[in-house]
Amino acid sequence: QVDVVESGGGLVQPGGSLTLLCAASGSSFRISAMGWCRQVPGKQREMVAEILIAGKATYADSVKGRFIISRDNDKSTVTLDMNSLKPAGTAVYYCNTVHGRQGDNYWGPGTQVTVSS
């Protein structure tokens, strides 16, 4: 069984920074992709950033230049460094992992990020 757990969320002032960490455990296959999405009640879930096993990263236009995604393949972790945070960034952030040749998808339970003065 694969477990995915996020950590690092919390309250931060506008312009501040937070680092989110996601750790996957129990997988018998390589994790081809790891990423983050976020969701606000009443709105659709939005892709924030994704990184492939070789390190190629993709960002949503809304966070490009402010967020940095990275991963440690040996430890099966992915990190999202969030800088210059805006109130619009307030959401529950979820970690997504894609495993194995068949691309099995596993999600974490989410971590709350609140950007407010």
Salt bridges, closest charged atoms under 4 A:
GLU46 OE1 - ARG38 NE 3.02
ASP61 OD1 - LYS64 NZ 3.55
